[in-house]
Structure formats: structure tokens, C-alpha cells
Amino acid sequence: MPDLPSSKHVPHPHRRIDGVLHHHTPGVLSYAEIQATTNFTFLTGASHAEELAQRAAELGYRGIAITDTNSLAGAVRMHVAAKEAGLPLAIGCRLEVICDVESRFVSILVYPTHREAYANLCQLLTRGKLRSSKGKCHLTLHDLFDFHDGLLAVVIPPAPPLPVDDHFLDVLVGLKSVFTQDRLSIAAAIAFDGQDREYLHHLIALSDHVSIPLAATNDVHYHAPSRKPLHDILTCIRHGVTVDQAGFLLKPNAEAHLKSPDEMHRLFAHHPQAITRSVSILDRASAFSLDELRYEYPHETCPTGKSPMEHLTELVWAGAAEKYEDREQKSEIRSQRSESRGQRSEVRDQKSDATADSAISCSSIPPAVREQLKHELKLIAELDYPHYFLTVHDIVAFARGRGILCQGRGAAANSAVCFCLGITEVDPARFTLLFERFISKERDEPPDIDVDFEHERREEVIQYIYGKYGRHRAALTAEVITYRSRSAIRDVGKALGLSLDCVDRLAKHHEWFDAKGIQSSQLRELGFNPDDPIFIRLCFLVQQILGFPRHLSQHVGGFVLTDRPLCETVPIENAAMQDRTIIEWDKDDIDALGILKVDVLALGMLTCVRKCFDLIAQHDGPRYDMHTIPAEDPAVYDMICKADTLGVFQIESRAQMSMLPRLRPRCFYDLVIEVAIVRPGPIQGGMVHPYLRRRTGEEAVSYPSEAIREVLERTLGVPLFQEQAMAMAVKAAGFTVGEADALRRSMAAWKRKGHLIVQFGEKIITGMLARGYELEFAQRCFEQIKGFGEYGFPESHSASFALIVYVSCWLKCHHPALFAAALINSQPMGFYAPAQIVQDVRDHHIQVRPIDVNHSAWDCTLEYDATASANTDQMNPAIRLGMRLVKGLREEDACRLRETVMQQGFFRDIQSLWRAASIPTATMRRLASADAFGSMGVDRQRALWQVRNLHDAHLPLFDESIGGADEVEDDPHLPAVSDSHQVLHDYMTTNLSLKAHPMSFLRSRLDAMGVTLHVDLGDPVKCPTGSRVQVAGLVLVRQRPGTASGIVFMTLEDETGIANLIVRARIFERFRKAAAHSQIIIANGTIERDSTAGQVVHVLVQSIRDIGRSGNSLLQKQRNFH
Amino acid sequence: MLIVRTVAHRQLVVRTCALAMKAGVKPGMTLAHARALLPAHPMAHQEADEPCVHEHDPQRDRQSLARLARWATRFAPKVQPDGEDGLLMDVTGCAHLYQGEQKLITQLIQALAQLKFTALVAIAPTFGAAWALAHHGDPHRRIIDRLDQIPAALSPLPVEALRLDEETADNLREVAVRHIGQLLSIPRRLLPSRFSEDLMLRIDQALGLAMETIDPMRVPQAVIAQRSFEGPVRDAKTIALATRQLLDDFTQKLHQLESGVLSLQMTLHRYEADVVLIPLSVSRPTRDARHLWQLLSPHLERANVGHGVEMLELRAISVAKVAHHQLHHPQWSTCDGAAPMNEAISEQERARLMDVLVHRLGPDHVTQLEPMESHLPERAARLVPVDHPPLTSPARITSHDRPTQLFDSPEPIAVHALTPDGPVSLVQWRGQSLRVESCRGPERLTSQWWREPTGSRDYFAVRLHTGLHLWLFRDARSCRWFAHGWWA
């Protein structure tokens, strides 16, 4: 047994406590926890920051520190939570530091005491993280010495048994020489391991020996002892073991929680100075608050010598002049453009200088726009946001310069300023209602602009940003990946020791956990015993772990740009992706601190639109741009009203298509509504049907008050946009603008913080009642506002999207072949696979030609024949499918092949092509398998047979005579191939077939069964509403919208068209095997038609059967449940 | 019933029973998928609606296939296991023993059925053709008599019937060659440059153009020792002596085979009475005659010899290879560097002791303690049978001081402290009042929440004035005290 110091060395507790505590809060025992690990030390801490802050406040703590391991990821949350709880907070971090060549670790808690010290900590962490792989942090003692300034340090001594070795003493002495001015302490924690008294005495002796004071901590990992099971489970998940196997990995007791100050004082009764020390550390460290981080915009965006506002004003007026002059002298500008892009920008630059002032009076700018611009610029100047617009403008200008299509959206994006800067193409002159919700003066937050770029070229933009601002000043925000029910069931189930397949089965049905926990009947159905306590524990733990962060991932495109190095504000780490760095905070954190971010997002349709513009220009058409597409073309709206929108942006989905004939959009604003209305938000809020009824005139448009009329007039009295929900809260319920904004935030976070919106609900309803509205109306309004919680769509986003909708529709309407080719060339994107796109263009009488080595390029191309134009007056070219459709083919090989064909002309046999292009035989086989040698008169079977005789090993360069190719071959007597096999093979290699539809081979069988052709479903005579039908086809899409209470929408395809199925949850479950997995099904049901428009027909399904057992696995992948 | 294999965290079905196959379960499916198919099936057994799932053990499969091959030597002299589930038998010259090939097939199938095997059997002039017929052929046409009948018989069968690897079969199917007939009609000289050499070999093997021989199973030599007496012997001493001589013979034979015996059977052939069987098994393979005698003699003493024993027989049931050990060298016992050797010897001694104990007391009465990683003292070790395989990684023993003896169940104890929560000053235990001289603790241990209701105990190590070292705890919920062990 180790020696105990004799009792006379230990001063009497009371004397000490009295003497010291008086100094702080007389009469009350005070304690501050300076070592608290939140769940942002992933799979270690078992409580949220909020819970810790809340509990510490309840216990009357003097304050709390957050000390996650090598991370500040939870700091902002803790900051906000502590502020709410009115609790002083010390931002801190537990560093795991390598202290010698033997890679021994020592753990040190550090706390910055002022802004610069905080910058040091961030830089220190950044250094450690950037030199290691994602999620790791590699630091040495020397790194800490480099950045020690202003940091308080608390060294965590090694676990018992003490006494410590010389090595640790050396570390202490080293630290002491650096952390001068009383900044160093040693942590003392009571672990209840039976040796606490000896341990504490040893620490006291050590502390005396090196003269470093002790600081009391409780090494908190959870706020309450009831979290011990969760803590154990997290430990198990971290180590990949089950609780039964975990053994000593688990802590023996549940003492690492926040204890009452009384208890802490009792535990440290022998050495109360330690408690005092902790309190004083907290006092010193809480002098710094994250509120001190002040955001500074990057300075590069503005040339020296000009104020940012001057620069912005010049750019805006120059842009305005150009945009509206453009309008009038379109043809002239266009010819200028085609002459030389470089020249043009030069011209513009000169002009912008010269005409900055005169542009204001430029006659071509509509007066309304001019007024708007002046108004907006004034606001921007007042709120001091010119840098923000300049930053976005800089990124957009780069993309434009590279010919990358982009489009801004977001609250501020649809301002006249943004239009003139080229950030958005939504012309304020075209519709006039979006400006109200620009940046409001009351709401002091940075404006919000997201910019979408072509999905294939976004990386260029990202690398430009890194290049221009440097990795120390630009980084992506993080996305905190949290436990969702599926992952929670999986991990917790495994840790509890459930077998893998049990876990799989449970996880597959994870929806239950979202709602009301496990239901025993469902468990029984899956073959489990619901009374088994393991499921009770599973349920309990899953509920607790939901929302726990698991790791940091990168946000889709949120960039944070700063003027001073970003790594002085927040630690930066490597992302999983090469060449990406992310900060430790997510977008909520950034919002909370008012830091600017620009969303650089990817949008597939922009790629498609740009490719289509390119194709038009290549084929002697005009060079279009987003804003030069002719506006409000009735032919386009006609097409939209017919729901002929396969492949276009947004309004291509089932739900959207079925809405189109009812909504009958005739102008741009109708499209804005169309985009917003078919969303879970409005659907859940019950706004869709009232709007439709009012639009068709079935219901009178009325407003309960004049104030509400103002808000809702343009949407016929039905709130459809997020902005309207906010405006209603202000106008009708008396919210301040700030409160309305808080409401907007709580709408977004409704799932996570359900209680918040309920509070707002009461406020809305009482507010409206007080203003004389009826209770029923007030409640309905609240329900509608709550509906936005799911996916409310802001009008500004809608407008930006609507423009892309319009442009893509215009292209599809006037250049269907080119649009289809561009669409296929931009895959994967959108809702439909190439097979459906091809089917659709063929339905529009456009010829589609097969992939062929002599004709195809990598991309789909267009072929104009002299004869084709005679047949159709539209001058529609034929589409030649590109080799990109061949599965597994490399672009490089395809391009080499194409070059060879372009140089040497038409090839007549496989051998000579192979030799000329010198590509691997594996590639030749892929092409043969895709039946791409048709122009040589060689069918797939023959091609495969011939290709088998090519061998990479002895290249034919040297031994031309040897290769068996030149001799005349015997007829191999290969068996005949049936058509159905041909088609299956087509699907196998290219996911589509031009020869026939797979269903056509089943047709005779299906006819015998009385199956209705899809084309006949639309015919009210053959298939009257309510009649029973059988339909059969390939399953293209299965969708289960979150709002449709389990209803599954399925789309079937046969050789004549599409059938839309509605499968109720009960039916789906009953026929689960066929409904959820089969590729070819036959469904029995009744015809349903919408009375307002006879164009969309659904089959309400009563039974489903699988009929495609044989060979159906060869067919394409379906899109399931997107 | 499903046999599954775990591949990269997924459990895949390897084999299924007929019932599951009927429900649509196929090899290669994930177990979860298979389960989803099963309960819905009307044929699924009412009570056992949970399918019975076993982990695939290829080693055991191979062993039992080898056993079956050995068994099948009663039908033909040369038998070889084929793949995972086949047997190749050379029945040349055997058929007439069964009055023709058809009858041979019938008898073979019947004999296998008695062993609960379902078999597909075919006979052909080449192994390749027989394999093809057995795996893919028409169940009613199982015999090819002559070599020249092979092409016609195989023509309608799929190309896989030629024992092709999957890739070659895929390549053939790609050009629509599905049946052997289609393949054979392609001019032969076009094939080698296009397909693997294996294809040509397989064709030739099936058609009899290439030789194929089998590597028949070798039946291991039986280890048997016998001793006959002139007449019935009743004298125990004589029998014992004879048995010991027999054991010497027996172990000598094992020695020649470099093997030891794991289980054996002694048979006493009695005069005008049934035989007496004495089965014996040991924990490790041995050929130590003395050890075997130790184990055997008690049984022999108890054996009823009736009117006398005419013959003794020792037969090895299962044997295993035994490496040669230098068992003992007088010099090494004092040498420091001989730890591994000592370990080997002590392990042998231990095994020997175990065998003796198990044979004296019965296997259920001998157990051993296995350490477990657990903070809770009750769970820090568990009793396992002696034949339990030794742990691969011995559990860490807790760093905390634990008593040398733990009581079977905690004993209530009265405890007095001078102040509440203060150190223990006096305990009353087993009718004695004992003064506490020193007390260490508490060590707080919480229960394993996944097994039992939550609770925690504060443990104290106390030294009493008698010198006794007790381990006490206070149960947090009831605040009652217990003694849980002591230090010797």
C-alpha cells in the first residue's frame, strides 16, 4: 500500500474553504466544471452541449468549460446554449499531445483568455489537423509551445497508480517554463476506483513538489448518471465490440456526470484549493467569448483606391446599362459576341468606367428598375454589405469567364442588383414582386445567396476560390452527420449484440422509430419477440442517440471566406475528399456567429442547358444565354400545359406533371408557383387544393383582412411561400421582424426542435385572436406555417428555379433533339434514365440512331440528313447515341476511336479499326457487346465472335501475317439469337434498346391475360373512370413521398407508354415482395381520373404480381424511393 | 434450414433446404432477404417459423464428404470426392456384381437415401460425361453405354455441364452458345484462339479424347490390437496383464504412425455371452500406454467377465498426429532457459490429470475457471467444461486489488461508522464484533445494465484487528452492507 501523508500536512478543510470562498460568492458553495466532453468528441461524450449547459445551470455552477478532444466543433452550440442558460462559459479543448520520441501522449486542457489566444488555439488545431488525415489531429508539445500565448493549461496526470514517472515530471517542468504567469495547473479528478484518497494525496505531493496548483475536475462525459448506458454503447460502437465483449473498455461506474457543487466540495474536502483553482480558471477563461469573433470580408474583391461601395455601384450601373441595352440591340451584341469574347469584355470594361454615371440616366433602363436599383444600393450601403456582393460577383464572373453556366438563388439573389451583376438571370423588369424581401434593415444578418453551377464543372469554381483566397482563408463548412433512426438502430443493435441480419431487418423498418417507438405487433411480424428486454433497451437507447453527431462531413458547397486567416477563427481540417479542407463548424454555427458563407452548389440541369446552348451554336443556331432566351413564349406554355415535360427542370416529376394540366401555367409567375406548390410544405399545410380551386374559380378569393390581402394577393389568398408565412406572422400576429426570422429558423429546424414551433404557435394564435381574427382561421394559419417546417420553399428560390424551368422547357419545345442529346450527355442527373429520354424523343418523331463505332462520338451527337428535313418541316435532326452509354467504356478509349475514324474515314471491319486505333481488346469487347459495329454489317453475335480472336498480347503491329484475322474464316455456325435476347442484351450493355421494348415480347401472354396497353389508359371510352384494369410493365420509378402517408407511387412502362400507379401502404405491404423488388410487374386496379383535367390517369392498385422472373435481372436499375 | 456464410459483414445463403428453396430462397441471397421470403410462405412450418440458420463450415463439409467417399468404396474400389458435393467413382468392372448398371444406380441411391442423402447418379464412359448427366441431365436417362453415344447424349445439355469455369460459360453464352450441341457444331479449330484452354480440355474429357483419372481415397490403416486366450479366462490379474501387453502393442502401432489416440474402444469377447464394450476418450491425443492403462483399469475392474473372456481387442476410433516431444531431460529441469519445455510438460501433466479426474468423477463434475473481462467480481470469471477450447487471448486481470477468495454469495454484515459516510470503524460478522484498523475505498461499481437492473455498490477493503482482510460493500439502493470476500 502506498504511503499516506500524515494528517498534519492536510490543513483543516473549513479553514481553507472559509478563507478562499469568501473571496468569490460568500455563503454559497461554488464550483465550475472545467473538463466537460460533449458528444462532439464523437462516440465519447454522451450528452449534448445543451444538456450539459442546462444541467450545470440547474446545479448552480459558477460556469462550465467545453473541452472536446482536439476539436472546437461543439463550441458554438455550447456557446449558444450557455448564453441561453445564462451560464458563464469557457471555450476550451482537450489536446492529445505527443510529448517524446516514444510517442507517449499527454492530455492537456487549454482555454484561451482573449481573442488572440483563441486565434492561437485555432491555428494550433489547424496545424495538427492539416498534417493528418480526416478526423485526426497530430500535435506535439512543440506545436503547443509555438501557440501557447494567452492559453491557460491544465495537465491531466496519468491514471493511477501514482507516483508518476520522471517522464511526466519532465513534461510538467517543460510546460511550466512556457506557461508562465500562473497559467498552468494539474487536473485532479475523483474516479471512485477505491484508491481516490491515495491518488489525491499523491497529486498534492506532486503539486507541492513542482509548485503547480491542482484544479478539481470531474472529467464529465454526460450530464446525468442515467446516461451511463448510452456512454457504454458509444464506447462499444467506437471500439466495434458488443457490450458483453467490451469488458474493461467500459467504465466501472457512472461517476463522470455533473455533480452538485456540494458533492464536489465534499470530495475535495482535503484540498479545497483545487476547487478554488477551477473556479478561477473558469473566471479567467470565460473572459473570452465567441461573440468577439467579428467577421471581416476579403479585401481582394475591390481594387485599391476605391471604396467597396463605389466599386459595387460602378459595377451595378455598368451591368444595368449592358443588360438593358442588350435587350434593345440584341442582334448587334450577339454578332459582337461571336466575333470575340475577349474583345467584348474589354469593351465592357472601358465602357463601365466611362459610363458609370451616364448609365444611371441611360434611357434603356426601365424607370422602375432604376428606382429599385437606387433603393437597393442605398440599403446595401447602409447595412455595409458591398463586400458580400462583390465576393459573390467575383466568383460568378470567374465562372462566366470560363463559360460555366451559373445561377444565383436565395433571398438576396433576386434583387435588381444581383441581376445587374450577373449573379442571377431573373430579370426584375419581367415580373415585379420579389423585392420586398430583399435584405431587411431590421434583420441584421448577412444576405443569403446560393449560386448553382454546372454539376460537371463546379470543381473548377471551387479550386478557383481556394486558389484566389488561399486555403487559410477559404474553406467549406462542415456538415454534421448525426445519427438517424436507421444508423442508430444499426449501431446500437450491433453494440447490444443483436446478430447482423436482425439488425438489418430492423434497420430496414426504421420508420417506426421516427414515430412512436417500436410497436410490438410489427416486431412480431418480423419474427422477433417484442417482450425481449433487449428490444426495450434498443428502443430506449436509439431514442437517446438520435441526433448525436457521428462525424463531420463536408457541406455540399457552403464556402466561408474571410479576410484575416480563417484558421484564426475556426480550426480547419482535411475533408475525406482530396484537395478539400473544411472548417469544424456547420452552417447553423456560422449563422449563429454571423459569419458569411457563399453556397457554391452543383446543378445538373445547368450542365444540360449549357450543353444544349453549345449544340445549338455548333449547328449554326444563335448563341443563346440564359437571359437571351425569348421570354413568355406561348408555345412553351402550351407544351407545359400538356405535361409534355419529360426531362426538363423541376416540373418533370410525377407529382409535378400531374399538377400541370390542372394549374395550366400561362406566365412566368405561374411557373414560380408551380415550382413552390408541389412541395411537401404546401401539401402538408393543405394549401394545394384551396389554391387550385381558387385558380379555377370554383372558390371565391377572399381575405380576412386588408393586411392579409397585401401579403397573399398574388397567390390568391393561399400562403405558398415561406416569405408569406413570415409576413403573415408580422402583419396578422404582431410579430416583430426579428421574431418572424426566429420563426423561419424554427421552421427549418422543426424536426429537431419541435418544442420551439409550438411556442411560436401559441404566440401566433393569441396574436391573431388579439387582432380580431377568428380562432379557426388562426389555427389554420398556424398549421400552414408549420407545414413549411418540412420543406417550405422561399419565393426567391422558386423564381430562380422557375427561370431554369422556363429555359429548359423552351429548349425542349424548340430544339427537342438537341435538348435530349444534351440531357443524355449530362447524365447522371435528373429524374429519367436515358431509356425514357430516348423513348420520349422518339414519341416526338425524332429519329434516334444506335451507337456505332463509325458514327458515334463519346457524347450523343446530331445528324442532319438532306432527306430528313424534307420529311419533317421542323428541320429536326436525328440523334446519334454516344459511346458514353456503353457501360464500362472509358472516355479516353472512345475518344481515340473517334479520332481514328475522323482521320481515316469509314472502317469496314473490326480488325482494321482495332489496329488503327490500337485500343485494348476489352474495350472492343464492350463495344461489340453494345452492338456498335452495325455499320460494318456485323451484328452483335458476330462482332463478339470476331473480337474474341483479337489478342492484346501479340500486338498485330509486327506479325500481321500470323493473326488469324486475314484468313477467311469458316462459318462458325453460331446459333440464332432471338429478338428478346437481343433486347435484353441491349439493356445489359447500354440500359436501353432501340430495337424493341422488353414488354413487347411478353405481349401475347399479356393479351391472353387481358392486360390493358398503357396507351389505352388515357382513352375514356376504353377505360372509363372507375373501371377495373390490369396493367403490366417495367417498373421505372418507385416514390414514397414523406407526405403521402405511406402511399407509394410507381411508374410502369410498356412499349406504348407510361402507367401511373398509386399503391396504398396496406396494399404495398401485402404484396411487398413484388411491389418493392420486382422489375416487371402486373397490377390490378381501378382507373382514377382527375375531373379537372382528363389528361392524367392513375391506376389505384389492388394487387401486384411479379411476372418478370426470367432474365429480368438483366434489365436496368430502377430508381427506387427517391 | 439455411446455411449461411459471412462475407464482408453480409450473411449470404450458401445452401438451403428444399422447403426454403420452394419459398424462393436461392444461394447467394442475403440472409435478411431470405428471411423476408420465408415466413410469408404457406409451407413454412407453424412452430418453427423462425428458419434454422447455421454458419457454413466448409471444413466439416469436406470431412463428411471424405467420409462418404470412404463409405462408397463398398460400391467401387476407386472413389474420389469431387468439388463440394460430388463423388467420382470408377465402376469399371463393378456393374455385373449388381446385375447391370441400372441396378447399381438404384442400389447406390437407396443406400444413400438410408443415410439421408439425396443423390443424382449417372454412369458414362468418361467422368466428364457422367458429371454432365448427373448435374444437368434428364433424371430418367442416366446411363451412356458407349463412347460414341456421348455427343448425342450431351447435346441438349447446357455448356456448364462441361465443368466450365463461370467466365468461359459466360463468354459462350454471350455469343448465344448455350447448349453443348451448339458448341460442338462450331468448327473446332476456331475455338482455341477465342476461349480458354480449359474449354478444349473439358470438351475432350467429356468426349473421351483426353484421359482423366481419379485420385482414389486412401483408407487409413486401422489401429487394432488383439489377443486371444486358449480358453475363457476369468482371472482379473491375467486379463489385466494381457490388457497391458495389448496396450503396449497398440501404442507401438500408434508410434509407427506418428499418431496418438483420441478415442478408442476396448472389446471383451466373452464365452457364450455378449461382448463388453469399454469406450474411452482422452482430451489430447496420446500414445502413453501407462496413461491409457490408468484410465482403462477402473473400467476393467468393474467389467463383468461372466463365464470368462476369450478375446481382447483394442480398436482406435479416432486418431490424430502427434509431434515428437522431448518429454524429459534431467539437465533441463534445473536450466533457466527451459521454460517452454516445462510449459509443454506441465500442459501434458494437466491434460493427464484432467483425463483421470473426468474418468473418475464424470465429465459433468470437472470444470475450470476462465477469466473474463468484467469490473464486477461475480462476472470476472466463469466456469467452463474442461474440454472447452483454451482462450485465444486471455482476459486482462483487473489492475485493482481483488480478494483471493470471493464468497459464493455476499454475506450480510453489520457495519458501524463514527460519522455517516465516514470510514468504517466496527463490523459484526459471523457472530463476531471486529474492530477495523484501516479501510480503503470506496470503489464504486455499477451493475451491467444490459443484464440486470441498475444499481451500484461501494466496495471497501478493511483490515480488522484480528489481521483479517475483508472486502465489504454497501449496496447503494438498500444501503445494506455485505462481505464479499477476503484476502488470505
Interface residues (C-beta under 8 A of the other chain):
Chain A: M1 P161 F192 D193 G194 Q195 R197 E198 K228 P229 D232 V243 D244 A246 G247 F248 L250 P252 N253 A254 E255 L496 L500 D501 D504 R505 K508 G527 I534 R537 S929 Q941 L944 W945 R948 N949 H951 G964 E969 D970 D971 P972 H973 L974 P975 A976 V977 H981 R1072 K1073
Chain B: T6 H9 R10 Q11 T30 L31 A32 R35 A36 L37 P39 A40 D49 E50 N171 E174 V175 A176 V177 R178 H179 Q182 S185 I186 P187 R189 L190 S193 R194 F195 M372 E373 S374 H375 A395 R396 T398 S399 H400 D401 R440 G441 P442 E443 R444 L445 T446 Q448 W449 W450 S456 D458 Y459 F460 A461
